[in-house]
Amino acid sequence: MGAAFVLAVHGGAGTILRSQMTAEAEAAYRAGIRNALQAGYAVLSRGGSALDATVAAVTVLEDDPLFNAGRGSVYTTDRTQEMDAAVMDGETMNAGAVAGIFGPKNPVLAARAVMEKSEHVFLCGAGATEFCRQQKLAFESADYFFTQRRMDALEAELNARVSGGDSGDPARKHGTVGAVACDARGHLAAATSTGGMTAKMPGRVGDSPVIGAGTYADDCGGAVSTTGHGEYFIRYAVAHEISARLRLTQQPLAEICDEMVMKVLKEVDGSGGLIAVDAKRNVALSFNSEGMYRGVVRENGQSWAAIYQEALREVG
Ligand code: ASP
């Protein structure tokens, strides 16, 4: 067995109830998490970087229509899809992000291109999409990104608004994918990608691509990727706050993450969760919703996943 490393992924937090899940759906979600872990593991086990591993894992989740990122992204009130993504490299403190894009097959690759091929950190809208074309990133049509399930969710939400109600718990409307890793050299990285929240206003940007809110990595602190009601994660600069506390205090990672999620966010009704790692290869998977699709793999190659409020189970 080589040097120690760790990768964690999430596929979104929300009202994920065992009673509403079929055995097939549950198996498909666990397989999706396992596939992402294995993609990241393939990178890390051959001595690859945390950055490459997190991007590889998120790319797999973006390609899986079950998750709200890339293919399978949720819809705005205009029935359009607007995707956001970010990456951050904790070794160099370089970061890249895109917001409100439609067309690039893998928004996380767009974020990485912004980091590596432009002098900027954050591009949005038409300019970001044009940049992706210049970088010759793969594009897909609306058919590729369409899923009936997400369109139905939009209709349900719009109908609920017309009848003056709400379609339910706000946690139902979201989802996002993300990965954090500490590689064999002790470097950290984080990547996050999302379609945002169902029935969001066109132009709305959530926390996922906001460096320090939904995505952050600093070798001297931690790597964090969040999921949940983005407005709260932006206001509390959640990802940076966790990394800063790791850098400036002796508090353990799990305690810091639980405090942010279970106290700070919960007290203001900010539903969601996050995954985080530090340079000692500690991992935290915290959420204040019913469930969060999540998983962890370490250097022994065993993939562990969980969905509900349950312990991680080996999935391959
Ligand atoms: N955080 C994402 C956003 O607000 C959505 C989610 O993670 O569920 O856009």
Residues whose N, C-alpha, C, O or C-beta is under 5 A from the ligand:
A	BS01	LIG	A13 H174 G175 T176 T194 G196 M197 G206 D207 S208 T226 T227 G228 H229 G230 E231
